[in-house]
Structure formats: structure tokens, C-alpha cells
Amino acid sequence: MWAVAVPILLFAFVEAAAQSALPPGFVYLRDVDPSIAQDMRYASADNFVGRPLPGYDAAECVLRRDAALALKQVQADLAPAGLALKVYDCYRPARAVQAMAQWASDGKDGGTTKRFFPKLQKNTLFALGYISSQSGHSMGTAIDLTLIEISAAPAAPFDRTTAYAPCTAPAAQRAPDNSLDMGTGYDCFDIMSHTASGGIGTEQRRRRAILVAAMSKRGFHNYHREWWHFSYGSPAPRYDVPIQPRP
């Protein structure tokens, strides 16, 4: 009797602990589909702010359950072509959104993160719509992602002391990433990042079209200014619960 009851009780305890660390109805993507690669940029220094953002206490993709299940379907759809998904950002606590807005208006230059907005001034990013005071990411229904080959080797480690080329430069000159070249790097605040941009190569346009088609098939909608950004479902409450390590 005890041999059966103890594991069941332990599982129930772990499951309850996981749920208590998340907003209601949210899940860790690893629990839904561990085959989807994760490169959570805002939990690292490899982002346009240049440091981990508040609320990212763990490098984990968290999503509303229905969005995570839909993403699992996208992953399965891409597999026959030898492709897979890699996520850069999922649920984003409201405090991180506020930190982005504060960074954009702090009066300082971009420093080493200028590579994310090589043709723009930092204080214009808010007005141009690249940074917002509110985000669908805080609803757990928006996601930033790209395509990788299923057989892709891990990317080289990011080195914050290296002067990487701008996000609009050829892929080999940018910060390390094992994804397919989509014409720009992730979080590239530039017109070349517009999904339908004509300023990128034919192969890069084809890859963007594959990503948009695969995501659209499962109910995701692309934001036309950012080839990597997709949203799912109807508007929902925003949260400021920090992302905790997955139990």
C-alpha cells in the first residue's frame, strides 16, 4: 500500500509546487514539448538591454497552456522537413516590460548593445513601436521564436566582451546563434526585420515564409514588424509573476 501511495503523493506535491510558481493556466514549455529548443535571451546578457531583466529568475519558457499545446503541434508539423523551433522569449513579467521602457528613456547611449539598433537612436525605439509600455508577452500568449535544423549543433557561447557585428550584418558576423539565417538577428530593431522586408535574400524570405505558414496553420499570428514575434488566442490578463526555476 505505502509503496504505491508515496510516489502518488510525491507526484501530486511536485505538480502542485509547479502550478503555484506560475500564473493560473500557465505551464513550462519543457513539460509540454521538451524537444523545442530554448535560448531565453532576457535571462542572459545577450539582449538589447545588455543584462538579465527583472523577473527572469530562470531561463525557462512559460506559456499559457493552450498556446504551448499549439506550439507543440507546430513542432510536429516541421519535423518531416528536418526543421524545429527555437524560442527566445515567451511569458514576460510586467516588471521586465517596465525595465525595457526605462532603459529606452534613460538618456544613455546604447553602448555595446547598439548592435541591436544600428541605424536608430535609442530614444526613438519607443515611438517607433519597437518597445512598448505593455506587452502581449505578459499574457503568456505571445512568443518570439525562429527555425533551426533538427540536427543543429549548439551555438558557441555568448561573450559579452566581444564586439559582435550589427544584427543586420551577415549571420557569421553576428552574435552566435545556431538558428537558420532569417536575414537579421533576433530583436533587430530595423526595417530589415519587418516580416515582408525586401531587403533580405531570397533564401531568408523563404525561411520566414515557412515559419509564418507553420505558425499560422496552428492559430498563431505574426507581428509584421518582427519576423520572430507571434501571438495566440484572444487578449487575456497580464501578469507580473516572476519566472521561477522549473521544479
DRENKE-128151 format. One record per residue (C-alpha): residue number from 1; residue in three letters; chain; x negated, y negated, z negated. Coordinates in Angstrom, 3 decimals, decimal comma, padded with zeros to 6 digits. Layout:
! DRENKE-128151
<fiza->NUM	guvex->ALA	kekol->A	X->X	Y->Y	Z->Z> $
...
! end
This chain:
! DRENKE-128151
<fiza->1	guvex->MET	kekol->A	X->000,000	Y->000,000	Z->000,000> $
<fiza->2	guvex->TRP	kekol->A	X->-002,657	Y->-002,522	Z->-001,026> $
<fiza->3	guvex->ALA	kekol->A	X->-004,851	Y->-001,592	Z->001,943> $
<fiza->4	guvex->VAL	kekol->A	X->-002,091	Y->-002,851	Z->004,252> $
<fiza->5	guvex->ALA	kekol->A	X->-000,790	Y->-005,762	Z->002,181> $
<fiza->6	guvex->VAL	kekol->A	X->-004,102	Y->-007,517	Z->001,558> $
<fiza->7	guvex->PRO	kekol->A	X->-005,028	Y->-008,045	Z->005,256> $
<fiza->8	guvex->ILE	kekol->A	X->-001,499	Y->-009,272	Z->005,999> $
<fiza->9	guvex->LEU	kekol->A	X->-001,610	Y->-011,749	Z->003,127> $
<fiza->10	guvex->LEU	kekol->A	X->-005,084	Y->-012,899	Z->004,147> $
<fiza->11	guvex->PHE	kekol->A	X->-003,956	Y->-013,473	Z->007,742> $
<fiza->12	guvex->ALA	kekol->A	X->-000,936	Y->-015,429	Z->006,539> $
<fiza->13	guvex->PHE	kekol->A	X->-003,175	Y->-017,595	Z->004,343> $
<fiza->14	guvex->VAL	kekol->A	X->-005,607	Y->-018,357	Z->007,192> $
<fiza->15	guvex->GLU	kekol->A	X->-002,748	Y->-019,123	Z->009,574> $
<fiza->16	guvex->ALA	kekol->A	X->-001,163	Y->-021,485	Z->007,036> $
<fiza->17	guvex->ALA	kekol->A	X->-004,503	Y->-023,224	Z->006,459> $
<fiza->18	guvex->ALA	kekol->A	X->-004,958	Y->-023,755	Z->010,201> $
<fiza->19	guvex->GLN	kekol->A	X->-001,492	Y->-025,260	Z->010,571> $
<fiza->20	guvex->SER	kekol->A	X->-001,938	Y->-027,581	Z->007,591> $
<fiza->21	guvex->ALA	kekol->A	X->-005,039	Y->-029,073	Z->009,246> $
<fiza->22	guvex->LEU	kekol->A	X->-003,088	Y->-030,047	Z->012,364> $
<fiza->23	guvex->PRO	kekol->A	X->-000,131	Y->-032,277	Z->013,193> $
<fiza->24	guvex->PRO	kekol->A	X->003,132	Y->-030,313	Z->013,414> $
<fiza->25	guvex->GLY	kekol->A	X->003,414	Y->-028,184	Z->016,542> $
<fiza->26	guvex->PHE	kekol->A	X->-000,283	Y->-028,539	Z->017,398> $
<fiza->27	guvex->VAL	kekol->A	X->-002,808	Y->-025,742	Z->017,988> $
<fiza->28	guvex->TYR	kekol->A	X->-006,514	Y->-025,270	Z->018,527> $
<fiza->29	guvex->LEU	kekol->A	X->-007,079	Y->-024,547	Z->022,216> $
<fiza->30	guvex->ARG	kekol->A	X->-009,554	Y->-021,784	Z->021,312> $
<fiza->31	guvex->ASP	kekol->A	X->-006,672	Y->-019,887	Z->019,692> $
<fiza->32	guvex->VAL	kekol->A	X->-004,645	Y->-020,081	Z->022,903> $
<fiza->33	guvex->ASP	kekol->A	X->-007,365	Y->-019,593	Z->025,525> $
<fiza->34	guvex->PRO	kekol->A	X->-010,982	Y->-019,234	Z->024,363> $
<fiza->35	guvex->SER	kekol->A	X->-012,141	Y->-018,903	Z->027,995> $
<fiza->36	guvex->ILE	kekol->A	X->-011,604	Y->-022,633	Z->028,644> $
<fiza->37	guvex->ALA	kekol->A	X->-014,956	Y->-024,381	Z->028,145> $
<fiza->38	guvex->GLN	kekol->A	X->-015,131	Y->-027,277	Z->025,702> $
<fiza->39	guvex->ASP	kekol->A	X->-017,519	Y->-030,235	Z->025,825> $
<fiza->40	guvex->MET	kekol->A	X->-015,937	Y->-032,598	Z->023,327> $
<fiza->41	guvex->ARG	kekol->A	X->-017,670	Y->-035,859	Z->024,122> $
<fiza->42	guvex->TYR	kekol->A	X->-016,179	Y->-038,066	Z->021,385> $
<fiza->43	guvex->ALA	kekol->A	X->-017,524	Y->-035,753	Z->018,709> $
<fiza->44	guvex->SER	kekol->A	X->-021,018	Y->-036,488	Z->020,076> $
<fiza->45	guvex->ALA	kekol->A	X->-023,183	Y->-039,434	Z->021,114> $
<fiza->46	guvex->ASP	kekol->A	X->-022,637	Y->-038,691	Z->024,824> $
<fiza->47	guvex->ASN	kekol->A	X->-019,815	Y->-041,190	Z->025,347> $
<fiza->48	guvex->PHE	kekol->A	X->-019,358	Y->-044,852	Z->026,219> $
<fiza->49	guvex->VAL	kekol->A	X->-019,433	Y->-045,955	Z->022,555> $
<fiza->50	guvex->GLY	kekol->A	X->-022,695	Y->-044,090	Z->022,011> $
<fiza->51	guvex->ARG	kekol->A	X->-021,778	Y->-042,345	Z->018,764> $
<fiza->52	guvex->PRO	kekol->A	X->-019,217	Y->-039,861	Z->017,401> $
<fiza->53	guvex->LEU	kekol->A	X->-015,850	Y->-041,555	Z->016,962> $
<fiza->54	guvex->PRO	kekol->A	X->-013,917	Y->-041,626	Z->013,672> $
<fiza->55	guvex->GLY	kekol->A	X->-011,504	Y->-038,743	Z->013,293> $
<fiza->56	guvex->TYR	kekol->A	X->-013,648	Y->-036,316	Z->015,273> $
<fiza->57	guvex->ASP	kekol->A	X->-014,826	Y->-034,250	Z->012,327> $
<fiza->58	guvex->ALA	kekol->A	X->-015,162	Y->-031,201	Z->014,587> $
<fiza->59	guvex->ALA	kekol->A	X->-015,879	Y->-030,668	Z->018,284> $
<fiza->60	guvex->GLU	kekol->A	X->-012,571	Y->-028,903	Z->018,892> $
<fiza->61	guvex->CYS	kekol->A	X->-009,843	Y->-029,356	Z->021,480> $
<fiza->62	guvex->VAL	kekol->A	X->-006,480	Y->-029,707	Z->019,736> $
<fiza->63	guvex->LEU	kekol->A	X->-003,241	Y->-029,956	Z->021,737> $
<fiza->64	guvex->ARG	kekol->A	X->000,496	Y->-029,667	Z->021,328> $
<fiza->65	guvex->ARG	kekol->A	X->001,328	Y->-026,003	Z->021,733> $
<fiza->66	guvex->ASP	kekol->A	X->003,338	Y->-026,355	Z->024,957> $
<fiza->67	guvex->ALA	kekol->A	X->000,521	Y->-028,312	Z->026,619> $
<fiza->68	guvex->ALA	kekol->A	X->-002,043	Y->-025,722	Z->025,521> $
<fiza->69	guvex->LEU	kekol->A	X->000,076	Y->-022,872	Z->026,913> $
<fiza->70	guvex->ALA	kekol->A	X->000,469	Y->-024,710	Z->030,228> $
<fiza->71	guvex->LEU	kekol->A	X->-003,295	Y->-025,229	Z->030,363> $
<fiza->72	guvex->LYS	kekol->A	X->-003,776	Y->-021,504	Z->029,850> $
<fiza->73	guvex->GLN	kekol->A	X->-001,688	Y->-020,955	Z->032,990> $
<fiza->74	guvex->VAL	kekol->A	X->-003,869	Y->-023,374	Z->034,956> $
<fiza->75	guvex->GLN	kekol->A	X->-006,954	Y->-021,460	Z->033,860> $
<fiza->76	guvex->ALA	kekol->A	X->-005,438	Y->-018,194	Z->035,086> $
<fiza->77	guvex->ASP	kekol->A	X->-004,445	Y->-019,772	Z->038,410> $
<fiza->78	guvex->LEU	kekol->A	X->-008,014	Y->-020,955	Z->039,064> $
<fiza->79	guvex->ALA	kekol->A	X->-009,729	Y->-017,657	Z->038,242> $
<fiza->80	guvex->PRO	kekol->A	X->-009,262	Y->-015,942	Z->041,652> $
<fiza->81	guvex->ALA	kekol->A	X->-011,230	Y->-018,803	Z->043,250> $
<fiza->82	guvex->GLY	kekol->A	X->-014,082	Y->-018,360	Z->040,775> $
<fiza->83	guvex->LEU	kekol->A	X->-013,235	Y->-021,610	Z->039,024> $
<fiza->84	guvex->ALA	kekol->A	X->-012,377	Y->-022,542	Z->035,459> $
<fiza->85	guvex->LEU	kekol->A	X->-011,569	Y->-025,573	Z->033,335> $
<fiza->86	guvex->LYS	kekol->A	X->-013,807	Y->-027,554	Z->031,021> $
<fiza->87	guvex->VAL	kekol->A	X->-012,204	Y->-030,048	Z->028,636> $
<fiza->88	guvex->TYR	kekol->A	X->-013,847	Y->-033,281	Z->027,497> $
<fiza->89	guvex->ASP	kekol->A	X->-011,117	Y->-034,657	Z->025,232> $
<fiza->90	guvex->CYS	kekol->A	X->-007,715	Y->-033,522	Z->024,001> $
<fiza->91	guvex->TYR	kekol->A	X->-005,843	Y->-034,851	Z->020,968> $
<fiza->92	guvex->ARG	kekol->A	X->-007,398	Y->-038,157	Z->019,892> $
<fiza->93	guvex->PRO	kekol->A	X->-006,669	Y->-039,534	Z->016,408> $
<fiza->94	guvex->ALA	kekol->A	X->-005,319	Y->-043,095	Z->016,446> $
<fiza->95	guvex->ARG	kekol->A	X->-008,327	Y->-044,291	Z->014,439> $
<fiza->96	guvex->ALA	kekol->A	X->-010,588	Y->-043,293	Z->017,344> $
<fiza->97	guvex->VAL	kekol->A	X->-008,424	Y->-045,283	Z->019,762> $
<fiza->98	guvex->GLN	kekol->A	X->-008,791	Y->-048,314	Z->017,495> $
<fiza->99	guvex->ALA	kekol->A	X->-012,561	Y->-047,818	Z->017,341> $
<fiza->100	guvex->MET	kekol->A	X->-012,730	Y->-047,879	Z->021,139> $
<fiza->101	guvex->ALA	kekol->A	X->-010,796	Y->-051,150	Z->021,282> $
<fiza->102	guvex->GLN	kekol->A	X->-013,000	Y->-052,698	Z->018,592> $
<fiza->103	guvex->TRP	kekol->A	X->-016,132	Y->-051,628	Z->020,453> $
<fiza->104	guvex->ALA	kekol->A	X->-014,867	Y->-053,233	Z->023,679> $
<fiza->105	guvex->SER	kekol->A	X->-014,368	Y->-056,603	Z->021,956> $
<fiza->106	guvex->ASP	kekol->A	X->-017,334	Y->-056,695	Z->019,565> $
<fiza->107	guvex->GLY	kekol->A	X->-019,264	Y->-059,193	Z->021,717> $
<fiza->108	guvex->LYS	kekol->A	X->-022,292	Y->-056,915	Z->022,158> $
<fiza->109	guvex->ASP	kekol->A	X->-023,614	Y->-055,634	Z->025,455> $
<fiza->110	guvex->GLY	kekol->A	X->-023,317	Y->-052,002	Z->026,366> $
<fiza->111	guvex->GLY	kekol->A	X->-026,946	Y->-051,098	Z->025,728> $
<fiza->112	guvex->THR	kekol->A	X->-027,701	Y->-047,522	Z->026,723> $
<fiza->113	guvex->THR	kekol->A	X->-024,004	Y->-046,831	Z->027,373> $
<fiza->114	guvex->LYS	kekol->A	X->-023,954	Y->-049,318	Z->030,264> $
<fiza->115	guvex->ARG	kekol->A	X->-024,242	Y->-046,238	Z->032,485> $
<fiza->116	guvex->PHE	kekol->A	X->-020,512	Y->-045,669	Z->031,930> $
<fiza->117	guvex->PHE	kekol->A	X->-019,552	Y->-049,077	Z->033,395> $
<fiza->118	guvex->PRO	kekol->A	X->-022,488	Y->-050,097	Z->035,648> $
<fiza->119	guvex->LYS	kekol->A	X->-020,571	Y->-052,690	Z->037,691> $
<fiza->120	guvex->LEU	kekol->A	X->-018,373	Y->-054,200	Z->034,974> $
<fiza->121	guvex->GLN	kekol->A	X->-018,768	Y->-056,310	Z->031,877> $
<fiza->122	guvex->LYS	kekol->A	X->-017,917	Y->-054,547	Z->028,651> $
<fiza->123	guvex->ASN	kekol->A	X->-015,425	Y->-057,209	Z->027,548> $
<fiza->124	guvex->THR	kekol->A	X->-013,334	Y->-056,688	Z->030,718> $
<fiza->125	guvex->LEU	kekol->A	X->-012,682	Y->-052,973	Z->030,189> $
<fiza->126	guvex->PHE	kekol->A	X->-009,597	Y->-053,593	Z->028,051> $
<fiza->127	guvex->ALA	kekol->A	X->-007,964	Y->-055,985	Z->030,539> $
<fiza->128	guvex->LEU	kekol->A	X->-008,736	Y->-053,694	Z->033,470> $
<fiza->129	guvex->GLY	kekol->A	X->-006,889	Y->-050,795	Z->031,819> $
<fiza->130	guvex->TYR	kekol->A	X->-009,861	Y->-048,532	Z->031,148> $
<fiza->131	guvex->ILE	kekol->A	X->-009,388	Y->-048,855	Z->027,379> $
<fiza->132	guvex->SER	kekol->A	X->-006,036	Y->-049,265	Z->025,622> $
<fiza->133	guvex->SER	kekol->A	X->-004,746	Y->-050,085	Z->022,149> $
<fiza->134	guvex->GLN	kekol->A	X->-002,616	Y->-046,910	Z->022,293> $
<fiza->135	guvex->SER	kekol->A	X->-003,223	Y->-043,576	Z->023,958> $
<fiza->136	guvex->GLY	kekol->A	X->-001,219	Y->-040,579	Z->025,063> $
<fiza->137	guvex->HIS	kekol->A	X->-004,079	Y->-038,517	Z->023,678> $
<fiza->138	guvex->SER	kekol->A	X->-002,781	Y->-039,314	Z->020,185> $
<fiza->139	guvex->MET	kekol->A	X->000,423	Y->-037,453	Z->021,099> $
<fiza->140	guvex->GLY	kekol->A	X->-001,504	Y->-034,257	Z->021,787> $
<fiza->141	guvex->THR	kekol->A	X->-000,141	Y->-034,122	Z->025,335> $
<fiza->142	guvex->ALA	kekol->A	X->-002,967	Y->-035,810	Z->027,263> $
<fiza->143	guvex->ILE	kekol->A	X->-006,210	Y->-034,149	Z->028,239> $
<fiza->144	guvex->ASP	kekol->A	X->-009,448	Y->-035,056	Z->030,019> $
<fiza->145	guvex->LEU	kekol->A	X->-010,988	Y->-032,207	Z->031,944> $
<fiza->146	guvex->THR	kekol->A	X->-012,866	Y->-031,029	Z->035,010> $
<fiza->147	guvex->LEU	kekol->A	X->-013,752	Y->-027,914	Z->037,011> $
<fiza->148	guvex->ILE	kekol->A	X->-016,671	Y->-025,554	Z->036,526> $
<fiza->149	guvex->GLU	kekol->A	X->-017,675	Y->-022,319	Z->038,203> $
<fiza->150	guvex->ILE	kekol->A	X->-016,817	Y->-019,279	Z->036,082> $
<fiza->151	guvex->SER	kekol->A	X->-020,469	Y->-018,236	Z->036,288> $
<fiza->152	guvex->ALA	kekol->A	X->-021,842	Y->-021,700	Z->035,402> $
<fiza->153	guvex->ALA	kekol->A	X->-024,829	Y->-021,724	Z->033,059> $
<fiza->154	guvex->PRO	kekol->A	X->-024,690	Y->-024,051	Z->030,030> $
<fiza->155	guvex->ALA	kekol->A	X->-025,692	Y->-027,655	Z->030,660> $
<fiza->156	guvex->ALA	kekol->A	X->-029,035	Y->-028,939	Z->029,428> $
<fiza->157	guvex->PRO	kekol->A	X->-028,828	Y->-030,646	Z->026,013> $
<fiza->158	guvex->PHE	kekol->A	X->-027,952	Y->-034,341	Z->025,975> $
<fiza->159	guvex->ASP	kekol->A	X->-030,884	Y->-036,524	Z->024,905> $
<fiza->160	guvex->ARG	kekol->A	X->-029,813	Y->-039,929	Z->023,615> $
<fiza->161	guvex->THR	kekol->A	X->-033,348	Y->-041,291	Z->024,149> $
<fiza->162	guvex->THR	kekol->A	X->-033,288	Y->-040,571	Z->027,893> $
<fiza->163	guvex->ALA	kekol->A	X->-032,353	Y->-043,343	Z->030,337> $
<fiza->164	guvex->TYR	kekol->A	X->-029,832	Y->-041,475	Z->032,457> $
<fiza->165	guvex->ALA	kekol->A	X->-028,642	Y->-042,927	Z->035,753> $
<fiza->166	guvex->PRO	kekol->A	X->-025,238	Y->-044,630	Z->036,045> $
<fiza->167	guvex->CYS	kekol->A	X->-022,116	Y->-042,466	Z->036,228> $
<fiza->168	guvex->THR	kekol->A	X->-021,775	Y->-043,400	Z->039,910> $
<fiza->169	guvex->ALA	kekol->A	X->-025,225	Y->-042,052	Z->040,813> $
<fiza->170	guvex->PRO	kekol->A	X->-025,822	Y->-038,606	Z->042,355> $
<fiza->171	guvex->ALA	kekol->A	X->-024,918	Y->-035,841	Z->039,915> $
<fiza->172	guvex->ALA	kekol->A	X->-028,509	Y->-034,659	Z->039,413> $
<fiza->173	guvex->GLN	kekol->A	X->-029,484	Y->-038,105	Z->038,085> $
<fiza->174	guvex->ARG	kekol->A	X->-026,639	Y->-038,469	Z->035,576> $
<fiza->175	guvex->ALA	kekol->A	X->-026,465	Y->-037,136	Z->032,031> $
<fiza->176	guvex->PRO	kekol->A	X->-026,491	Y->-033,307	Z->032,034> $
<fiza->177	guvex->ASP	kekol->A	X->-023,231	Y->-031,548	Z->032,873> $
<fiza->178	guvex->ASN	kekol->A	X->-022,588	Y->-028,058	Z->034,245> $
<fiza->179	guvex->SER	kekol->A	X->-019,329	Y->-029,037	Z->035,948> $
<fiza->180	guvex->LEU	kekol->A	X->-018,727	Y->-029,345	Z->039,675> $
<fiza->181	guvex->ASP	kekol->A	X->-019,660	Y->-032,745	Z->041,073> $
<fiza->182	guvex->MET	kekol->A	X->-016,418	Y->-034,723	Z->041,289> $
<fiza->183	guvex->GLY	kekol->A	X->-018,016	Y->-037,879	Z->042,698> $
<fiza->184	guvex->THR	kekol->A	X->-018,596	Y->-039,598	Z->039,345> $
<fiza->185	guvex->GLY	kekol->A	X->-019,311	Y->-038,555	Z->035,810> $
<fiza->186	guvex->TYR	kekol->A	X->-016,627	Y->-038,323	Z->033,139> $
<fiza->187	guvex->ASP	kekol->A	X->-015,414	Y->-041,615	Z->031,637> $
<fiza->188	guvex->CYS	kekol->A	X->-016,906	Y->-043,558	Z->034,529> $
<fiza->189	guvex->PHE	kekol->A	X->-015,235	Y->-046,983	Z->034,463> $
<fiza->190	guvex->ASP	kekol->A	X->-015,452	Y->-047,687	Z->038,164> $
<fiza->191	guvex->ILE	kekol->A	X->-013,229	Y->-047,737	Z->041,240> $
<fiza->192	guvex->MET	kekol->A	X->-015,001	Y->-044,584	Z->042,416> $
<fiza->193	guvex->SER	kekol->A	X->-013,236	Y->-042,773	Z->039,566> $
<fiza->194	guvex->HIS	kekol->A	X->-009,806	Y->-043,539	Z->040,996> $
<fiza->195	guvex->THR	kekol->A	X->-008,473	Y->-040,143	Z->041,992> $
<fiza->196	guvex->ALA	kekol->A	X->-007,863	Y->-041,115	Z->045,632> $
<fiza->197	guvex->SER	kekol->A	X->-011,068	Y->-043,155	Z->045,983> $
<fiza->198	guvex->GLY	kekol->A	X->-012,527	Y->-043,207	Z->049,466> $
<fiza->199	guvex->GLY	kekol->A	X->-015,983	Y->-043,999	Z->048,120> $
<fiza->200	guvex->ILE	kekol->A	X->-016,937	Y->-040,390	Z->047,414> $
<fiza->201	guvex->GLY	kekol->A	X->-017,920	Y->-037,474	Z->049,629> $
<fiza->202	guvex->THR	kekol->A	X->-015,623	Y->-035,051	Z->051,397> $
<fiza->203	guvex->GLU	kekol->A	X->-016,507	Y->-032,155	Z->049,077> $
<fiza->204	guvex->GLN	kekol->A	X->-015,906	Y->-034,273	Z->045,979> $
<fiza->205	guvex->ARG	kekol->A	X->-012,490	Y->-035,326	Z->047,310> $
<fiza->206	guvex->ARG	kekol->A	X->-011,659	Y->-031,674	Z->047,977> $
<fiza->207	guvex->ARG	kekol->A	X->-012,548	Y->-030,701	Z->044,423> $
<fiza->208	guvex->ARG	kekol->A	X->-010,415	Y->-033,485	Z->042,973> $
<fiza->209	guvex->ALA	kekol->A	X->-007,524	Y->-032,290	Z->045,130> $
<fiza->210	guvex->ILE	kekol->A	X->-007,963	Y->-028,731	Z->043,831> $
<fiza->211	guvex->LEU	kekol->A	X->-007,875	Y->-029,967	Z->040,231> $
<fiza->212	guvex->VAL	kekol->A	X->-004,831	Y->-032,187	Z->040,754> $
<fiza->213	guvex->ALA	kekol->A	X->-002,923	Y->-029,442	Z->042,601> $
<fiza->214	guvex->ALA	kekol->A	X->-003,700	Y->-026,814	Z->039,961> $
<fiza->215	guvex->MET	kekol->A	X->-002,670	Y->-029,103	Z->037,120> $
<fiza->216	guvex->SER	kekol->A	X->000,460	Y->-030,388	Z->038,895> $
<fiza->217	guvex->LYS	kekol->A	X->001,646	Y->-026,828	Z->039,511> $
<fiza->218	guvex->ARG	kekol->A	X->001,904	Y->-026,333	Z->035,730> $
<fiza->219	guvex->GLY	kekol->A	X->003,544	Y->-029,656	Z->034,914> $
<fiza->220	guvex->PHE	kekol->A	X->000,583	Y->-031,991	Z->034,335> $
<fiza->221	guvex->HIS	kekol->A	X->000,496	Y->-035,497	Z->035,807> $
<fiza->222	guvex->ASN	kekol->A	X->-002,702	Y->-037,254	Z->036,818> $
<fiza->223	guvex->TYR	kekol->A	X->-003,537	Y->-040,878	Z->035,946> $
<fiza->224	guvex->HIS	kekol->A	X->-004,510	Y->-042,438	Z->039,280> $
<fiza->225	guvex->ARG	kekol->A	X->-007,410	Y->-044,491	Z->037,844> $
<fiza->226	guvex->GLU	kekol->A	X->-009,128	Y->-041,464	Z->036,272> $
<fiza->227	guvex->TRP	kekol->A	X->-009,531	Y->-038,210	Z->038,190> $
<fiza->228	guvex->TRP	kekol->A	X->-010,105	Y->-036,362	Z->034,874> $
<fiza->229	guvex->HIS	kekol->A	X->-007,038	Y->-037,573	Z->032,925> $
<fiza->230	guvex->PHE	kekol->A	X->-003,749	Y->-035,650	Z->032,855> $
<fiza->231	guvex->SER	kekol->A	X->-000,621	Y->-035,829	Z->030,720> $
<fiza->232	guvex->TYR	kekol->A	X->002,070	Y->-033,269	Z->029,976> $
<fiza->233	guvex->GLY	kekol->A	X->005,714	Y->-033,490	Z->028,979> $
<fiza->234	guvex->SER	kekol->A	X->007,666	Y->-036,417	Z->027,619> $
<fiza->235	guvex->PRO	kekol->A	X->006,486	Y->-039,112	Z->025,164> $
<fiza->236	guvex->ALA	kekol->A	X->006,054	Y->-037,891	Z->021,598> $
<fiza->237	guvex->PRO	kekol->A	X->004,933	Y->-039,312	Z->018,232> $
<fiza->238	guvex->ARG	kekol->A	X->001,330	Y->-040,441	Z->017,889> $
<fiza->239	guvex->TYR	kekol->A	X->-000,816	Y->-039,140	Z->015,049> $
<fiza->240	guvex->ASP	kekol->A	X->-003,910	Y->-040,155	Z->013,134> $
<fiza->241	guvex->VAL	kekol->A	X->-004,711	Y->-036,789	Z->011,558> $
<fiza->242	guvex->PRO	kekol->A	X->-008,469	Y->-036,159	Z->011,862> $
<fiza->243	guvex->ILE	kekol->A	X->-009,714	Y->-033,147	Z->013,810> $
<fiza->244	guvex->GLN	kekol->A	X->-010,985	Y->-030,628	Z->011,280> $
<fiza->245	guvex->PRO	kekol->A	X->-013,137	Y->-027,555	Z->011,888> $
<fiza->246	guvex->ARG	kekol->A	X->-011,083	Y->-024,608	Z->013,064> $
<fiza->247	guvex->PRO	kekol->A	X->-010,572	Y->-022,091	Z->010,244> $
! end
